[in-house]
Amino acid sequence: MQLQTTGAVHRLATRIVFFIAGYVTATWAVIVPYAKANTGVNEATLGSLLLCLGMGALVAMPLTGVLTSRFGCRKVIMVALAIVMLTTPLLAIIPDPRLLALALLLFGVGVGVTDCAMNIQAIIVERDAPAPVMSGFHGMYSVGGIAGAGAMTLLLTLGVSAFTACLIIILSVIVMLTVSLKGLLPWANPASGPAFAIPRGIVLLIGAICFAVFLAEGTVLDWSAVYLTEVRNVPESSGGLGFTCFAVAMTLLRLTGDKLIARIGALRAVVGGALVAATGFALVTFVPVWQLALLGYVLIGAGCANIVPVMFSAVGRQTHMPQSVAVPAITTLGYLGVLAGPAVIGFVAHATSLTQAFMIVMVLMLVVAGLSVTVTSGQQAQREG
């Protein structure tokens, strides 16, 4: 009975931390137009600034395994979230691009370490759970994204300044973190194996798919508000609606994803999802009605929702690389897409237009559909061999 109670506490704390991670990330998504306006930068420079966020996360993530092994998940998550909470309000008011770059670098470190540490905790907690719980954890990340985007959009619509709105968000994070403190693990697994390896074979194909899907998600995260406000002339206070629609659709499909995949099969779920996401990007880019653009973001969220979970399942079945090496490699490629990819969108937008940049992501979703068939066929051949 005591073990069951302890396990429940750990699972609750893990869900809360996943929620917090989505919550604060969505907060940044909503205030991107404010950061752009405060600094007066163009799309290319904003892309460079977003690259700082990605660099911070990518540099910090490989160190997280060592840090959690030495200090435990609890301390690492607490310190990482403290960095996030200190930098988030600054992102809404910094007028100097160089200072914003530094703040985004630190914000990226906090986000990257939090994401890795909470997944390390999630793996350990799921190991002792009576039933699979990983999808529920990631579903809470999506729920946090909805809550963060919705709360920020509501506060800004009510006339609250971006800085004050961020402070309100941070206060709520402190409350949630206090509630979860007891259930965060004061330990983690001992460090073993390399932190990163270059993927090869079918793992490389899976990594390419994850990179493309995470790039699409990162594009919506960092550019949806800018696109709606600057291309579709939506008021800045409503710029977060695009990400909110995306996050709601992704959450619903993630929470029902296991049943959907069992019913129609992994291949149909992934290929169909990629085609739905491509259709969503087509609506966003080609239809000059902002309400239909919101529908496009719904389709993008629904289409992308179950692709990466299916790919991680595929990593567990492949035999080209040990799973302990393949999973970190795939994770790094995925985060490279979500964090560094939007910077490329900024450069393309500056050279051409934001609409054409979104068209490139639409094509990537079609490529994902084709690669998914290759991955599934390759694994089928392995089983038959």
Beta strands, then each sheet from edge to edge (+ up, - down):
end
